[in-house]
Amino acid sequence: MVGYFDIDDIITEEEPVSVIFQEAVNGVGIDPSSEQNYVEQVSKVELPFWLASELRRRNVVVAHAPGCFNQKTRVELPVDPAL
């Protein structure tokens, strides 16, 4: 339970992540304003990080890293003298 009360950990878990569903899924209510209770295959939605990571482990979705984690940023991080 490291970081259980850490606000940074809580915010990180709620960060929206863009995902694409690899298969149709029934019984999910991602959009409360929608009358549908399913998500079609290749639907692109934003989910909280905690849900996206669990669905990715089950090979239901493909997650895309946010723009702030692009290749240019990953190359620049190790060069930063503050690290």
N, C-alpha and C positions, 0 to 999 in steps of 0.2 A: 504494500500500500504506500510505496514511496510516492510522494507528490499528491496524495489524496486531496489535501486541502490547498494545493498550490494552484493559484489562479491561472498561471501560465499553462499548466497541464490541462486545466478545464477548458480554457479557450482553444488550445490546440486541438482537443478532441472534438470541438464543435465547429472547427474550420470547414467551410464547404469545399467539397472536392467534386470536380466534373467527372462523371463516369458514363460509360456506354454499356447497356445491358447486352450480354451475349446470347441470352435466351429469354423467351417470354416468361413472365413470373406472375402467378395468380396469388390473390390474397394479400396484396400490399396496398396500402393507402398512402402513397408518397405525397400526393397533392390533395389536401383536404377539400378543396373547392371542386374537385373532379368527381363525377358520378361513377367513374370506372374504378374497379378494385383490382386492376392488373396493369402491368407494364409490358409493352410490346418489345420484341427483339429489336435491337439497334436503336432503342430510345436513348437519348442523351439527357441526363438529369444531373442536378447537383444534390449531393447527399452530405450529411455530416461525416467527418473523417472516420469516426468510430464505426459507422455503419458501412461506409465504402470499404474500409480495410477488411471487415468481416466478410462482406460479399465477394471481395477480391480473392480472399483465401479459399472461398468455395467455388471459384472460377465462374461466378455468375456475371461479374462486371469486369471491364477493363478501366482502370483508373488513370487519369491524366494528371501529371504534376502541375501545380499552379505555375503561372508565368514567371513568378519570382524565383523558381528553381530551374530555369532553363540552362542550357549548356554554358552560355557565357557566364552566368552567375557561379556555376560550379567550378569553372576555371579560375575565376577571380577570388573566390573565398580563400584558398590556400595561400594566395599571394599577399593578402591583407596583413600588414605588420601588427595589427591589433590582436590577431588571433594568437 
